[in-house]
Amino acid sequence: MGFGVSELLILLLIVALLFGTKKLRNMGGDLGSAVKSFRSAITDKDEKEELTDANDSSPQGEVIEGKVESSNEESSKN
C-alpha cells in the first residue's frame, strides 16, 4: 500500500509547479551543505574525543602504601 513510481512522479510534478525548479535547486543545494556541515561536525567531535581519551589514559601517579605520589615528585626525590 506504498507509493508507486507513478504516484511519486505526480507528487514531484506538483511540488515543482508549486515551488518552481529554481527554488527547488536552491533548497537542494542548501540541504546538501547542511548535511556536509553536520557530517564534518560529527567527525571533528569524534576526533576530539579520541584525543582526550588518549590523554586521560596516561598514568597520573603511583599508589604506595595507600598514598598517591605523582611521577614528578618521585623523580625529584632521586
Secondary structure in CASP SS format (residue, H / E / C, confidence):
PFRMAT SS
TARGET T0000
AUTHOR 0000-0000-0000
METHOD secondary structure of the structure
MODEL  1
M C 1.00
G C 1.00
F C 1.00
G C 1.00
V H 1.00
S H 1.00
E H 1.00
L H 1.00
L H 1.00
I H 1.00
L H 1.00
L H 1.00
L H 1.00
I H 1.00
V H 1.00
A H 1.00
L H 1.00
L H 1.00
F H 1.00
G C 1.00
T H 1.00
K H 1.00
K H 1.00
L H 1.00
R H 1.00
N H 1.00
M H 1.00
G H 1.00
G H 1.00
D H 1.00
L H 1.00
G H 1.00
S H 1.00
A H 1.00
V H 1.00
K H 1.00
S H 1.00
F H 1.00
R H 1.00
S H 1.00
A H 1.00
I H 1.00
T H 1.00
D H 1.00
K H 1.00
D H 1.00
E H 1.00
K H 1.00
E H 1.00
E H 1.00
L H 1.00
T H 1.00
D H 1.00
A H 1.00
N H 1.00
D H 1.00
S C 1.00
S C 1.00
P C 1.00
Q C 1.00
G E 1.00
E E 1.00
V E 1.00
I E 1.00
E C 1.00
G C 1.00
K E 1.00
V E 1.00
E E 1.00
S E 1.00
S H 1.00
N H 1.00
E H 1.00
E H 1.00
S H 1.00
S H 1.00
K H 1.00
N C 1.00
END
